[in-house]
Amino acid sequence: MADSKHFSENQFTLKEVFQNLGEWFGYFLSKWKILLLAGIIGMGLGALVSIFKKPVFHAETSFVLEEGEGGGIGQMSGLASLVGVNLGSLGSTSGLFQGDNIMELYRSDRMLGEALLSPFNDRQLLIDRFVEFQELDKKWKSKVNFADLDFSDPREKFSVTQDSVVMEVSKLIRENQLSVSKPDRKLSIIQVSISSKDELFAKAFNEKLVEKVNSFYLETKTKKTGENLAILQTQADSVRVILDQSIGAYASATDRVPNANPLLSSATVESRKRQIDVQATGAVYQEIVKNLEIAKVNHRNNSPLIQIIDSPRLPLKRSEIRLVKGIVLGAIITGIIVIFGLYFRRLFQKHVQES
């Protein structure tokens, strides 16, 4: 224990650290010509990038999604309250996952494909515009002949090549240009953003995608209750027709025997039968109408509310590398690369000399 030391022999003192930093500073200072040349080259490269790199336009749509009040928990809580059980807390966490389904719809091939096949103008579809400014007809020239493809045909008549092109373009947009997010997980606000080099395409595609997805989501969420509502409405209309016929038949039977002899019961048999038909049909109609009104309320409660907050407007927000910024960043990045190169070169020379 007497030979133990508080500091190892490999540790540096503060003076040695400053001496080492001074040596490196002097070394880099001696290479000022190389660093100056690297800075000039970097400035030139940065200027070229800022000049030739096209700006990217961002079309953003934000909307509020309020899920409908599901009838399942409400009905269960009503029954459970009879025995003193509160189920309200079970449904309180459902808001944590609001909007997750619709966010996945925005990334699906079906929704992206339907938006791409929507018209951009009188002579072009959105997919035609995308192929044009992305120059896919040149990049995929060896695989696809776009001159033979007509995307205005009905989708069910598409060839394998047409379907493949739509899927590949959808994949490119999903991976490189589409962003679907919630700015705050506690809120029900969803933001959909399309980034593209073509300003008009970004705006048109964003609007069409939001329209397609939100309509599909609304239709899907209310499909079951809508079908039930339609069935009840049909039943109510049919029973109402039968009820009207029964009332007419009862009136006709009564008119045939206007002053029936009370001592002859057989004279009123027909009118009594018709009266029973009216009463029975009326009871059925009353029950169906009650169920129909309940179904209407349930359908309204199950319908999600989608309210657009902000939609893309021209001119769109753009991101680009300004000339001055490109020159400065080019000089800095090139200078850092050269400094690291000189640093590792000197370390290698020292290692060779020590060996």
C-alpha positions in Angstrom: 0.0 0.0 0.0 3.0 2.3 0.6 3.9 2.2 -3.1 0.4 3.2 -4.3 0.0 6.5 -6.2 -3.0 8.8 -6.5 -2.1 9.6 -10.1 -1.0 7.3 -12.9 2.0 8.1 -15.0 -0.1 8.4 -18.1 -2.1 11.4 -16.8 -1.4 14.9 -18.3 -0.9 18.1 -16.4 -2.8 21.2 -17.3 0.4 22.8 -18.6 1.0 19.8 -21.0 -2.6 20.0 -22.3 -2.1 23.7 -23.2 1.3 22.9 -24.8 -0.3 20.1 -26.9 -3.1 22.4 -28.0 -0.5 25.1 -28.9 1.4 22.6 -31.0 -1.7 21.6 -32.9 -2.7 25.2 -33.4 0.7 26.0 -34.8 0.6 23.0 -37.1 -2.8 24.0 -38.6 -1.6 27.6 -38.9 1.4 26.4 -40.9 -1.1 24.8 -43.3 -3.0 28.0 -43.9 -2.5 27.8 -47.7 -4.2 24.4 -47.8 -7.0 25.6 -45.5 -7.5 28.7 -47.6 -7.7 26.7 -50.8 -10.2 24.3 -49.2 -12.3 27.3 -48.0 -12.3 28.8 -51.5 -13.3 25.4 -53.1 -16.0 24.9 -50.5 -17.4 28.4 -51.1 -17.5 27.6 -54.8 -19.3 24.3 -54.2 -21.7 25.8 -51.8 -22.6 28.6 -54.4 -23.1 26.0 -57.1 -25.4 23.9 -54.8 -27.5 27.0 -53.9 -27.8 28.0 -57.6 -28.7 24.6 -59.1 -30.7 23.0 -56.2 -34.4 23.7 -56.8 -36.4 25.0 -53.9 -38.8 22.6 -52.1 -42.4 23.8 -51.6 -44.5 22.6 -48.6 -48.3 22.3 -48.8 -49.8 21.8 -45.3 -53.3 21.1 -44.2 -54.3 20.9 -40.5 -57.7 19.7 -39.3 -59.5 18.8 -36.1 -60.7 15.2 -35.8 -63.4 14.6 -33.1 -64.4 11.0 -32.9 -68.0 10.2 -32.5 -69.4 9.0 -29.2 -69.5 5.2 -29.4 -72.8 3.8 -28.2 -71.2 0.6 -26.7 -69.7 2.2 -23.6 -72.8 4.4 -23.1 -75.2 1.5 -23.2 -73.0 -0.6 -20.9 -72.6 2.2 -18.4 -76.3 2.7 -18.3 -76.9 -1.0 -17.4 -73.9 -1.0 -15.0 -75.2 2.0 -13.2 -78.2 -0.1 -12.1 -75.9 -2.2 -10.0 -73.7 0.7 -8.8 -70.8 0.2 -11.2 -69.2 3.2 -13.0 -67.8 2.4 -16.4 -67.1 6.0 -17.4 -63.4 5.7 -16.6 -63.0 2.8 -19.1 -63.9 5.0 -22.0 -61.8 8.0 -20.9 -58.6 6.7 -22.4 -60.0 6.3 -25.9 -58.9 9.8 -26.8 -55.2 8.7 -26.5 -55.5 6.9 -29.8 -57.8 9.3 -31.7 -56.8 9.8 -35.2 -54.3 6.9 -35.5 -56.5 5.1 -38.0 -56.9 8.1 -40.2 -53.2 8.8 -40.1 -52.5 5.3 -41.4 -55.0 5.8 -44.2 -53.0 8.8 -45.4 -50.0 6.4 -46.0 -52.0 3.7 -47.7 -51.5 2.8 -51.3 -55.2 3.0 -52.0 -55.6 6.6 -50.9 -52.4 7.8 -52.5 -53.3 6.0 -55.7 -56.8 7.5 -55.8 -55.4 11.0 -55.2 -52.7 10.5 -57.9 -55.4 9.5 -60.4 -57.4 12.6 -59.7 -57.4 15.4 -62.4 -54.8 18.2 -62.1 -56.1 20.3 -64.9 -58.1 19.8 -68.1 -55.4 17.7 -69.8 -53.4 16.1 -67.0 -53.9 13.9 -64.0 -51.8 14.4 -60.9 -49.7 11.3 -61.7 -49.0 12.7 -65.2 -47.8 16.0 -63.6 -45.6 14.0 -61.1 -44.0 12.0 -63.9 -43.3 15.1 -65.8 -41.5 17.3 -63.3 -39.7 14.3 -61.7 -38.6 13.2 -65.2 -39.6 9.6 -64.5 -40.1 9.0 -68.2 -36.3 9.5 -68.6 -35.3 7.7 -65.4 -37.5 4.7 -66.0 -37.0 4.7 -69.8 -35.5 1.2 -69.9 -38.4 -0.3 -67.9 -41.6 1.7 -68.8 -42.8 3.4 -72.0 -45.0 6.2 -70.6 -46.1 7.1 -74.1 -48.2 4.0 -74.2 -49.8 4.5 -70.7 -53.1 6.2 -70.3 -54.0 6.7 -66.6 -57.4 8.1 -67.4 -58.7 4.6 -68.1 -60.9 3.1 -65.4 -58.8 1.5 -62.6 -60.3 -1.9 -63.1 -59.0 -1.9 -66.6 -55.4 -1.0 -65.7 -52.6 -3.2 -66.9 -49.9 -4.6 -64.7 -47.5 -1.9 -65.8 -50.0 0.8 -65.0 -50.7 -0.6 -61.5 -46.9 -1.0 -60.9 -46.3 2.7 -61.9 -49.0 3.9 -59.6 -47.7 1.8 -56.7 -44.1 3.0 -57.2 -45.1 6.6 -57.4 -47.2 6.2 -54.3 -44.1 4.7 -52.6 -41.9 7.6 -53.6 -44.4 10.1 -52.3 -44.9 8.2 -49.0 -41.2 7.9 -48.3 -39.9 11.2 -49.5 -42.7 13.8 -49.7 -45.5 12.9 -47.3 -45.6 13.8 -43.7 -48.6 13.0 -41.4 -48.3 13.9 -37.8 -49.9 15.2 -34.6 -48.2 18.4 -33.4 -49.4 17.6 -29.9 -50.4 14.1 -28.8 -52.8 15.6 -26.3 -54.8 17.4 -29.0 -56.9 16.0 -31.8 -55.2 18.2 -34.5 -53.7 16.3 -37.4 -51.3 17.9 -39.9 -50.8 16.6 -43.4 -47.8 18.0 -45.4 -46.7 17.4 -49.0 -43.2 18.6 -50.0 -42.4 18.9 -53.7 -40.3 20.8 -56.2 -43.5 21.6 -58.1 -45.6 24.2 -56.1 -48.8 23.6 -58.0 -48.6 19.8 -57.7 -47.9 20.1 -53.9 -51.0 22.2 -53.4 -53.3 20.2 -55.6 -52.1 16.8 -54.3 -52.4 17.8 -50.7 -56.0 19.1 -51.2 -57.1 16.0 -53.1 -55.5 13.6 -50.6 -57.2 15.2 -47.7 -60.5 15.2 -49.5 -60.2 11.5 -50.4 -59.0 10.2 -47.0 -61.4 12.3 -44.9 -64.4 11.2 -47.1 -63.4 7.6 -46.9 -62.9 7.7 -43.1 -66.2 9.4 -42.6 -68.0 6.9 -44.8 -66.3 3.9 -43.1 -67.0 5.2 -39.5 -70.7 5.6 -40.2 -71.2 2.7 -42.6 -72.7 0.2 -40.0 -75.0 2.7 -38.3 -76.0 4.1 -41.8 -77.0 0.7 -43.0 -79.0 0.1 -39.9 -80.7 3.5 -40.3 -81.5 2.7 -44.0 -83.1 -0.6 -43.0 -85.3 0.9 -40.3 -86.4 3.7 -42.7 -87.4 1.1 -45.3 -89.3 -0.9 -42.7 -91.0 2.3 -41.4 -92.1 3.3 -44.9 -93.4 -0.3 -45.7 -95.4 -0.5 -42.4 -96.8 3.0 -43.0 -98.1 1.9 -46.4 -99.8 -1.1 -44.8 -101.2 1.1 -42.0 -102.7 3.5 -44.5 -104.3 0.5 -46.4 -105.7 -0.9 -43.1 -107.2 2.5 -42.2 -108.8 2.6 -45.7 -110.2 -0.9 -45.4 -111.6 -0.1 -41.9 -113.3 3.0 -43.2 -114.8 1.1 -46.1 -116.1 -1.7 -43.8 -117.7 0.8 -41.5 -119.3 2.7 -44.5 -120.9 -0.5 -45.7 -122.9 -0.9 -42.5 -123.4 2.7 -41.3 -126.2 2.0 -38.8 -125.6 -1.6 -37.6 -128.3 -3.3 -35.6 -126.9 -3.8 -32.1 -128.8 -7.0 -31.8 -127.0 -8.5 -34.9 -123.2 -8.9 -34.0 -122.4 -10.4 -37.4 -122.9 -7.1 -39.1 -119.9 -5.5 -37.3 -117.5 -8.5 -37.7 -115.8 -7.1 -40.8 -115.3 -3.6 -39.3 -113.9 -5.1 -36.1 -111.4 -7.2 -38.0 -110.3 -4.1 -39.9 -110.1 -2.1 -36.6 -107.8 -4.8 -35.1 -105.6 -4.7 -38.2 -105.3 -0.9 -37.7 -104.5 -1.2 -34.1 -101.9 -4.0 -34.6 -100.2 -2.2 -37.5 -100.2 1.1 -35.6 -98.5 -0.5 -32.7 -95.8 -2.0 -35.0 -95.4 1.3 -36.8 -95.0 3.1 -33.5 -92.3 0.8 -32.3 -90.4 1.0 -35.6 -90.5 4.8 -35.5 -89.2 4.8 -32.0 -86.3 2.6 -33.0 -85.7 4.8 -36.1 -85.3 7.9 -34.0 -82.9 6.1 -31.7 -80.9 4.9 -34.7 -80.8 8.5 -36.0 -79.4 9.7 -32.7 -76.9 6.9 -32.6 -75.8 7.6 -36.2 -75.2 11.3 -35.4 -73.2 10.4 -32.3 -71.1 7.9 -34.2 -70.3 10.4 -36.9 -66.8 11.9 -36.5 -66.4 15.6 -36.9 -63.6 16.7 -39.3 -63.1 20.4 -39.4 -60.4 21.9 -41.6 -58.3 24.6 -39.8 -55.6 25.6 -42.3 -55.4 24.7 -46.0 -52.6 25.3 -48.5 -52.6 28.7 -50.2 -50.3 30.1 -52.8 -47.6 31.1 -52.5 -46.6 28.0 -50.5 -43.9 28.0 -47.8 -40.6 27.1 -49.4 -37.2 25.9 -48.2 -34.0 26.5 -50.2 -30.3 27.2 -49.7 -29.6 30.9 -50.2 -26.5 32.0 -52.0 -24.8 33.5 -48.9 -25.8 30.5 -46.7 -24.5 28.1 -49.3 -21.2 29.8 -49.6 -20.7 29.9 -45.8 -21.8 26.3 -45.2 -19.6 25.1 -48.1 -16.6 26.8 -46.7 -17.2 25.5 -43.1 -17.9 21.9 -44.2 -14.9 21.8 -46.5 -12.7 23.3 -43.9 -13.8 20.8 -41.2 -13.1 17.9 -43.6 -9.6 19.2 -44.5 -8.8 19.8 -40.8 -9.7 16.2 -39.9 -7.7 15.0 -42.8 -4.6 16.9 -41.7 -5.2 15.8 -38.1 -5.3 12.1 -39.0 -2.4 12.5 -41.4 -0.1 14.0 -38.7 -1.2 11.3 -36.2 -0.3 8.6 -38.8 3.2 10.3 -39.4 3.9 10.4 -35.7 2.9 6.7 -35.3 5.2 5.7 -38.2 8.1 7.7 -36.7 7.6 6.2 -33.2 7.5 2.7 -34.8 
